């Protein structure tokens, strides 16, 4: 594994590490770490930095949906043109090409079920090439981006009687 791979894994785990902390963990100089981060940003390997927020602990009402989308691939563009059209919407958080019954998985978060419904029927479904959708609402997050949302509660051992 390269130094760059190790650096990227550490930043993915916690983007708040300072260059000095990263240098100490990797056994490198701070200047080398800064240069590697700058190179990764320039090459679009590092696309941004974000925080994982447990919105359920705030007073903001939010609803997250995973929408499966079945599409007819376009000549010369395959799935790309439709995927690009979908990810252009500000409310779309992610778009993935996937295997299985549906072709794309789209996630978005809004303040109500109605807003998500409006997005699906007014923006997503009418796109040329979209043949069907299936919307799933996230009811509770247990783990996201390697972060556990609820602390693990030790369970008392119970004897099993047969």
Secondary structure by P-SEA (a helix, b strand, c coil): ccaaaaaaaaaaacccccaaaaaaaacccaaaaaaaaaaaaaaccccbbbbbbccccccbbbbbbbbbbbbcccccccaaaaaaaaaccccccccccccccccbbbbbccccaaaaaaaaaccccccccccbbbbbbbccccccccccccccccccbbbbcc
